[in-house]
Amino acid sequence: MTTTSYSRATLGRVQEGLPRDGHGPWKAPAAQCHHCQVRPPTKESHVEILQNNVGILGYGLYLPEHYLTARDISDATGGVWSEQAVIDKLGIIRKPVPGPGDGTQEMGARAALDALERTGLDPAEIDVILCVGEEWKEYGLTTSALYIQDRIGATNAWGIDIANRCCTTLTALKMAKDMLLADDDIDTILVAGGYRNGDFVDYTDSTVSMMFNLGAGGGAFIVRKGMDSNLILGSHIIADGSLVHTAGVQIGGINEPSTPENVEEGYRSLRLMDPVTMKDKLNQTSLPNWYTCIDESLRKSGGLTRDDIDYLAILHFKRSQHLAMLADLGLTEDQTTYLENYGHLGQVDQMLSLHLGLEAGKITDGSLVTLIAAGIGYVWASTCIRWGKAN
């Protein structure tokens, strides 16, 4: 598949009546877009369409070499969870865990470098970096986007860190599209970050078994204006701040600062701080909110419906919930990828699922890919992408 994007200079040549290479008269493309089927094509109409198209130029991934297996997780629980239960109920065969040098910022940078290698993009063309990496990183109070900027040589870019837990990537895709359409001086945005929140999991705490799947990795998207493929369509996000302090790292913040007595405990203090409220509320609202996000992102993508979904890029959670969601949406297991060999890599899951879907041939030119996520706090999100050449 050939992916094409149009720089500001290229769009200017089209506007002046020249083709992309700057020579000869402008000609309407042979494969006309829907806009031009409605009214006769003009060079102005095509420039307008290209300028309003935001798509994914490419992606990158980084996965550590080290893994925890279901047996390792079972052993860490002291046998409370058997190896088979970890596989069957939690849906974890293995998951990547960080090794030496696998810091959150560094994994995000390595994923960004992978994206640059895959696309051949000059890092100097990146205008903005939206870092989706987690707050647990090499040094506190440092800006991960700037670490990535320096590490990859994106000398012309400025950057910011975004934090929306496991919904951060989908939040960043919406922000990137909105920024590209709003600012004529921004053409290319890198969305990248790392994740290793699994460091905080206490496997002897049975109340957080839902988090035993947390692993480590990095992911990146290069988002560009003037694309004719991999178009980012509609997004929808729902948040419920009443759950903001029901789960998190309990020790080490302002409310419960680290002390000599609790510092070791703090490194295993990712907990459900109000499990009753959290579970009761989520049982009532989580799936309805998720399905609203999916339906609204489809509606914003041109009046599409669940029947139009070709591939669901879904985060990792327990197997029974995964299968129930597919059934509710009328999808089959051939239309998604269950991340049983990776666990939950936070906001990297959607990037990984997209990659695996492409590798397996589940995503082809024209596929409607719906990416979904949820994060503690609590937030739900869905974004639609039309993969391949724009119609």
ROPAMI-474611 format. One record per residue (C-alpha): x, y, z. Coordinates in Angstrom, 3 decimals. Layout:
<atoms>
ATOM, X, Y, Z
...
</atoms>
This chain:
<atoms>
ATOM, 0.000, 0.000, 0.000
ATOM, 1.373, 3.410, -0.943
ATOM, 0.699, 6.178, 1.532
ATOM, 0.719, 9.716, 0.212
ATOM, 0.747, 12.981, 2.110
ATOM, 1.022, 16.508, 0.809
ATOM, 3.307, 19.090, 2.353
ATOM, 2.459, 22.790, 2.548
ATOM, 4.674, 23.423, -0.501
ATOM, 2.987, 20.651, -2.491
ATOM, -0.459, 22.005, -1.705
ATOM, 0.756, 25.396, -2.841
ATOM, 1.857, 23.956, -6.204
ATOM, -1.533, 22.341, -6.681
ATOM, -3.151, 25.660, -5.829
ATOM, -1.074, 27.351, -8.516
ATOM, -2.198, 24.810, -11.097
ATOM, 0.858, 22.557, -11.022
ATOM, 1.097, 18.856, -10.184
ATOM, 3.019, 17.576, -7.183
ATOM, 6.403, 17.615, -8.956
ATOM, 5.964, 21.267, -9.979
ATOM, 5.855, 20.657, -13.759
ATOM, 2.974, 20.679, -16.235
ATOM, -0.709, 21.563, -15.905
ATOM, -2.865, 20.507, -12.964
ATOM, -5.134, 17.507, -13.628
ATOM, -7.901, 16.066, -11.484
ATOM, -7.000, 12.579, -10.186
ATOM, -8.491, 9.698, -12.146
ATOM, -10.066, 8.251, -8.998
ATOM, -12.335, 11.099, -7.952
ATOM, -13.402, 11.581, -4.372
ATOM, -17.022, 11.725, -3.238
ATOM, -16.791, 15.524, -3.068
ATOM, -15.970, 15.709, -6.766
ATOM, -18.702, 13.265, -7.758
ATOM, -21.205, 15.669, -6.262
ATOM, -19.879, 18.714, -8.138
ATOM, -17.372, 19.061, -10.993
ATOM, -13.763, 18.841, -9.822
ATOM, -11.709, 21.981, -9.598
ATOM, -8.183, 22.509, -8.418
ATOM, -9.581, 24.568, -5.535
ATOM, -11.920, 21.775, -4.411
ATOM, -9.113, 19.212, -4.372
ATOM, -6.829, 21.537, -2.413
ATOM, -9.618, 22.075, 0.116
ATOM, -10.162, 18.330, 0.471
ATOM, -6.464, 17.578, 0.908
ATOM, -6.065, 20.322, 3.489
ATOM, -8.964, 18.901, 5.506
ATOM, -7.682, 15.312, 5.368
ATOM, -5.761, 14.189, 8.433
ATOM, -4.349, 10.689, 8.411
ATOM, -1.743, 8.365, 9.846
ATOM, 1.452, 8.380, 7.820
ATOM, 2.777, 5.428, 9.796
ATOM, 3.322, 3.874, 13.197
ATOM, 6.108, 2.437, 15.315
ATOM, 6.421, 0.015, 18.219
ATOM, 8.902, -0.995, 20.856
ATOM, 8.521, -4.129, 22.962
ATOM, 11.041, -5.208, 25.616
ATOM, 12.815, -8.533, 25.211
ATOM, 11.830, -9.784, 28.664
ATOM, 8.497, -11.490, 29.411
ATOM, 6.533, -12.748, 32.390
ATOM, 4.611, -15.943, 31.659
ATOM, 1.344, -17.151, 33.125
ATOM, 3.405, -19.493, 35.317
ATOM, 5.478, -16.561, 36.584
ATOM, 2.330, -14.615, 37.455
ATOM, 0.840, -17.640, 39.192
ATOM, 4.003, -18.048, 41.248
ATOM, 3.949, -14.339, 42.156
ATOM, 0.440, -14.744, 43.576
ATOM, 1.649, -17.557, 45.801
ATOM, -0.507, -20.019, 43.906
ATOM, -3.744, -18.149, 44.624
ATOM, -4.124, -17.945, 40.843
ATOM, -3.172, -21.118, 39.012
ATOM, -1.282, -20.937, 35.734
ATOM, -4.350, -22.169, 33.855
ATOM, -6.618, -19.621, 35.543
ATOM, -4.241, -16.822, 34.547
ATOM, -4.494, -18.030, 30.947
ATOM, -8.206, -18.856, 30.811
ATOM, -9.744, -16.185, 33.043
ATOM, -7.311, -13.285, 32.887
ATOM, -6.346, -14.048, 29.292
ATOM, -2.591, -13.804, 29.790
ATOM, -0.189, -16.289, 28.220
ATOM, 2.720, -13.906, 28.667
ATOM, 3.406, -10.168, 28.791
ATOM, 6.480, -8.002, 28.124
ATOM, 8.180, -6.458, 31.149
ATOM, 10.953, -3.866, 31.184
ATOM, 14.605, -4.802, 31.154
ATOM, 17.676, -2.615, 31.688
ATOM, 17.321, 0.660, 29.802
ATOM, 13.592, 0.257, 29.203
ATOM, 12.512, 3.533, 30.772
ATOM, 9.135, 5.014, 29.917
ATOM, 10.627, 7.933, 28.011
ATOM, 13.190, 5.764, 26.254
ATOM, 10.601, 3.213, 25.108
ATOM, 8.523, 6.046, 23.655
ATOM, 11.588, 7.359, 21.843
ATOM, 12.434, 3.916, 20.459
ATOM, 8.884, 3.532, 19.154
ATOM, 9.174, 6.954, 17.520
ATOM, 12.455, 5.945, 15.888
ATOM, 10.754, 2.808, 14.580
ATOM, 7.983, 4.946, 13.080
ATOM, 10.539, 7.191, 11.395
ATOM, 12.344, 4.168, 9.962
ATOM, 9.122, 2.618, 8.677
ATOM, 7.983, 5.836, 6.982
ATOM, 11.302, 7.350, 5.939
ATOM, 10.218, 10.676, 7.405
ATOM, 12.897, 13.243, 8.200
ATOM, 12.461, 14.054, 11.917
ATOM, 13.035, 17.708, 11.063
ATOM, 9.592, 17.655, 9.417
ATOM, 7.846, 17.002, 12.743
ATOM, 6.178, 20.171, 14.018
ATOM, 4.699, 18.977, 17.316
ATOM, 5.176, 16.005, 19.644
ATOM, 2.221, 14.891, 21.743
ATOM, 3.684, 12.477, 24.267
ATOM, 1.263, 9.826, 25.495
ATOM, 3.753, 8.201, 27.856
ATOM, 2.843, 7.539, 31.452
ATOM, 3.810, 9.687, 34.453
ATOM, 5.953, 6.873, 35.902
ATOM, 9.196, 7.609, 34.076
ATOM, 12.947, 8.052, 34.377
ATOM, 12.755, 11.260, 36.438
ATOM, 9.716, 12.961, 37.924
ATOM, 8.762, 16.467, 36.785
ATOM, 10.514, 16.058, 33.433
ATOM, 8.770, 16.526, 30.086
ATOM, 8.792, 13.291, 28.117
ATOM, 7.916, 14.989, 24.818
ATOM, 11.145, 16.959, 25.032
ATOM, 13.134, 13.817, 25.814
ATOM, 11.717, 12.269, 22.635
ATOM, 12.338, 15.469, 20.660
ATOM, 16.035, 15.392, 21.511
ATOM, 16.397, 11.627, 21.217
ATOM, 15.014, 11.425, 17.657
ATOM, 16.432, 14.719, 16.369
ATOM, 13.099, 16.496, 15.848
ATOM, 14.844, 19.846, 16.110
ATOM, 11.941, 21.893, 14.725
ATOM, 9.278, 20.442, 17.015
ATOM, 7.805, 21.644, 20.264
ATOM, 6.037, 19.176, 22.509
ATOM, 3.758, 18.562, 25.451
ATOM, 2.849, 15.600, 27.648
ATOM, -0.756, 14.376, 27.731
ATOM, -2.132, 12.281, 30.579
ATOM, -5.459, 10.490, 30.251
ATOM, -4.364, 7.081, 31.452
ATOM, -5.064, 4.243, 29.022
ATOM, -7.173, 6.573, 26.845
ATOM, -4.236, 8.894, 26.191
ATOM, -3.466, 7.729, 22.644
ATOM, -7.037, 8.164, 21.428
ATOM, -7.207, 11.521, 23.188
ATOM, -3.998, 12.536, 21.420
ATOM, -5.309, 11.442, 18.003
ATOM, -8.319, 13.706, 18.446
ATOM, -6.117, 16.568, 19.637
ATOM, -3.671, 16.039, 16.775
ATOM, -6.414, 16.145, 14.160
ATOM, -7.974, 19.239, 15.712
ATOM, -4.592, 21.005, 15.904
ATOM, -3.694, 20.188, 12.310
ATOM, -6.992, 21.533, 11.025
ATOM, -6.826, 24.650, 13.192
ATOM, -3.219, 25.755, 12.624
ATOM, -1.850, 26.374, 9.131
ATOM, 1.703, 26.216, 10.465
ATOM, 1.386, 22.625, 11.700
ATOM, 1.655, 19.830, 9.132
ATOM, 3.027, 16.838, 11.038
ATOM, 2.478, 15.652, 14.612
ATOM, 4.197, 12.762, 16.352
ATOM, 2.085, 10.919, 18.923
ATOM, 4.409, 8.708, 20.975
ATOM, 5.013, 7.354, 24.441
ATOM, 6.018, 4.497, 26.690
ATOM, 4.303, 2.517, 29.427
ATOM, 5.477, 0.401, 32.366
ATOM, 2.848, 0.836, 35.085
ATOM, 3.077, -2.889, 35.733
ATOM, 5.983, -2.010, 38.023
ATOM, 3.429, -1.009, 40.673
ATOM, 1.374, -4.228, 40.662
ATOM, 1.293, -6.261, 43.876
ATOM, 0.495, -9.820, 42.786
ATOM, -0.393, -10.784, 46.346
ATOM, -3.273, -8.267, 46.349
ATOM, -6.234, -10.201, 44.949
ATOM, -8.341, -7.036, 44.636
ATOM, -6.170, -5.843, 41.727
ATOM, -6.205, -9.048, 39.672
ATOM, -7.691, -6.930, 36.859
ATOM, -4.255, -5.258, 36.697
ATOM, -2.136, -8.408, 36.608
ATOM, -2.047, -7.930, 32.829
ATOM, -0.100, -4.646, 32.960
ATOM, 3.089, -4.897, 30.910
ATOM, 5.576, -2.582, 29.221
ATOM, 6.168, -1.139, 25.772
ATOM, 6.137, 1.913, 23.556
ATOM, 4.134, 3.061, 20.565
ATOM, 4.008, 5.904, 18.062
ATOM, 1.778, 7.343, 15.356
ATOM, 2.873, 9.945, 12.819
ATOM, -0.181, 12.062, 12.025
ATOM, -0.171, 14.341, 9.009
ATOM, -2.308, 16.870, 7.204
ATOM, -2.981, 16.536, 3.469
ATOM, -3.149, 12.741, 3.527
ATOM, -4.963, 10.621, 0.961
ATOM, -4.934, 7.451, 3.086
ATOM, -5.383, 6.141, 6.632
ATOM, -7.751, 8.984, 7.422
ATOM, -8.671, 9.759, 11.018
ATOM, -12.443, 10.141, 11.100
ATOM, -14.680, 10.622, 14.140
ATOM, -13.740, 10.411, 17.813
ATOM, -15.797, 10.441, 20.987
ATOM, -14.690, 10.562, 24.630
ATOM, -16.714, 10.243, 27.846
ATOM, -15.315, 10.952, 31.326
ATOM, -16.629, 10.377, 34.849
ATOM, -14.512, 12.286, 37.351
ATOM, -16.445, 10.901, 40.308
ATOM, -14.157, 7.854, 40.037
ATOM, -10.881, 9.769, 39.900
ATOM, -9.551, 8.599, 43.287
ATOM, -11.000, 5.090, 43.274
ATOM, -7.835, 3.605, 41.740
ATOM, -4.233, 4.724, 41.472
ATOM, -0.815, 4.562, 43.101
ATOM, -1.710, 5.196, 46.728
ATOM, 1.709, 5.946, 48.226
ATOM, 4.141, 8.594, 47.000
ATOM, 1.827, 11.504, 46.277
ATOM, 0.890, 14.565, 48.329
ATOM, -1.880, 12.836, 50.282
ATOM, 0.305, 9.889, 51.306
ATOM, 3.932, 10.917, 50.772
ATOM, 6.796, 8.461, 50.787
ATOM, 8.522, 7.909, 54.108
ATOM, 11.401, 5.655, 55.158
ATOM, 8.793, 3.278, 56.529
ATOM, 6.551, 2.992, 53.449
ATOM, 8.886, 3.618, 50.527
ATOM, 9.203, -0.056, 49.580
ATOM, 5.459, -0.576, 49.918
ATOM, 4.921, 2.437, 47.674
ATOM, 6.470, 0.652, 44.721
ATOM, 3.689, -1.925, 44.913
ATOM, 0.810, 0.398, 45.762
ATOM, -1.248, 0.488, 42.557
ATOM, -4.545, -0.214, 44.260
ATOM, -8.283, 0.038, 44.182
ATOM, -8.629, 2.683, 46.881
ATOM, -12.430, 2.513, 46.845
ATOM, -13.199, -0.845, 45.209
ATOM, -16.884, -0.949, 46.175
ATOM, -17.715, 2.437, 44.640
ATOM, -15.599, 1.746, 41.571
ATOM, -17.032, -1.675, 40.808
ATOM, -20.639, -0.677, 41.524
ATOM, -20.393, 2.392, 39.286
ATOM, -18.571, 0.619, 36.480
ATOM, -21.022, -2.266, 36.477
ATOM, -23.757, 0.277, 35.782
ATOM, -22.021, 2.644, 33.382
ATOM, -18.912, 1.168, 31.752
ATOM, -20.390, -0.775, 28.839
ATOM, -23.120, 1.806, 28.085
ATOM, -20.491, 4.572, 28.027
ATOM, -18.202, 2.508, 25.834
ATOM, -20.949, 1.691, 23.362
ATOM, -21.989, 5.345, 23.269
ATOM, -18.401, 6.274, 22.387
ATOM, -18.324, 3.664, 19.625
ATOM, -21.690, 4.675, 18.183
ATOM, -20.899, 8.394, 18.343
ATOM, -17.470, 8.005, 16.747
ATOM, -19.142, 6.067, 13.928
ATOM, -21.852, 8.696, 13.532
ATOM, -19.211, 11.442, 13.381
ATOM, -17.428, 9.432, 10.678
ATOM, -20.174, 10.108, 8.153
ATOM, -23.199, 8.412, 9.622
ATOM, -21.628, 4.961, 9.925
ATOM, -22.957, 2.202, 12.188
ATOM, -21.627, -0.893, 13.942
ATOM, -22.297, -2.887, 10.772
ATOM, -19.549, -0.864, 9.069
ATOM, -16.786, -1.903, 11.492
ATOM, -14.219, -4.143, 9.799
ATOM, -11.684, -4.348, 12.627
ATOM, -11.839, -3.499, 16.330
ATOM, -8.493, -2.425, 17.824
ATOM, -9.291, -3.178, 21.429
ATOM, -7.304, -3.023, 24.638
ATOM, -6.550, -6.169, 26.614
ATOM, -8.897, -7.254, 29.379
ATOM, -10.207, -10.572, 30.652
ATOM, -11.240, -13.035, 27.971
ATOM, -14.921, -13.303, 28.951
ATOM, -15.393, -9.533, 28.712
ATOM, -13.596, -9.468, 25.367
ATOM, -15.898, -12.119, 23.897
ATOM, -19.003, -10.468, 25.359
ATOM, -18.126, -7.151, 23.738
ATOM, -17.581, -8.790, 20.351
ATOM, -20.990, -10.446, 20.641
ATOM, -22.679, -7.176, 21.594
ATOM, -21.114, -5.428, 18.596
ATOM, -21.895, -8.251, 16.179
ATOM, -18.213, -8.911, 15.462
ATOM, -16.202, -12.119, 15.180
ATOM, -12.770, -13.003, 16.537
ATOM, -11.442, -12.622, 12.980
ATOM, -12.245, -8.909, 13.233
ATOM, -9.948, -8.185, 16.157
ATOM, -6.821, -9.442, 17.918
ATOM, -6.825, -10.711, 21.486
ATOM, -3.596, -9.539, 23.100
ATOM, -3.022, -12.687, 25.169
ATOM, 0.692, -12.726, 24.333
ATOM, 1.169, -9.080, 25.308
ATOM, -1.208, -8.269, 28.147
ATOM, -2.233, -4.660, 28.631
ATOM, 0.337, -2.072, 27.546
ATOM, -1.841, 0.862, 28.526
ATOM, -2.240, 3.402, 25.753
ATOM, -0.013, 1.335, 23.445
ATOM, -2.643, -1.411, 23.010
ATOM, -4.409, 0.227, 20.067
ATOM, -1.145, 0.776, 18.170
ATOM, -0.140, -2.826, 18.790
ATOM, -3.540, -4.183, 17.759
ATOM, -3.446, -2.161, 14.539
ATOM, -0.002, -3.565, 13.737
ATOM, -1.077, -7.147, 14.443
ATOM, -4.260, -6.699, 12.414
ATOM, -2.255, -5.505, 9.422
ATOM, 0.269, -8.327, 9.773
ATOM, -2.509, -10.931, 9.888
ATOM, -4.322, -9.478, 6.879
ATOM, -7.356, -8.603, 8.983
ATOM, -6.977, -4.950, 7.953
ATOM, -6.790, -4.178, 4.248
ATOM, -7.263, -1.135, 2.017
ATOM, -10.642, 0.376, 2.766
ATOM, -11.088, -1.286, 6.164
ATOM, -12.900, 0.740, 8.793
ATOM, -10.839, 0.355, 11.949
ATOM, -12.414, 1.348, 15.252
ATOM, -9.959, 1.879, 18.100
ATOM, -11.365, 1.760, 21.630
ATOM, -9.858, 2.406, 25.046
ATOM, -10.737, 2.940, 28.690
ATOM, -8.708, 4.346, 31.553
ATOM, -9.016, 4.619, 35.295
ATOM, -10.294, 7.946, 36.446
ATOM, -12.614, 7.067, 34.601
ATOM, -12.622, 7.654, 30.843
ATOM, -13.809, 5.825, 27.707
ATOM, -12.918, 6.608, 24.087
ATOM, -13.375, 5.490, 20.490
ATOM, -11.745, 6.679, 17.258
ATOM, -12.460, 5.540, 13.692
ATOM, -9.831, 5.287, 10.963
ATOM, -10.427, 4.467, 7.307
ATOM, -7.341, 2.448, 6.498
ATOM, -5.863, 2.567, 3.023
ATOM, -6.569, 4.946, 0.171
ATOM, -9.292, 7.525, 0.674
ATOM, -12.408, 6.948, -1.380
</atoms>
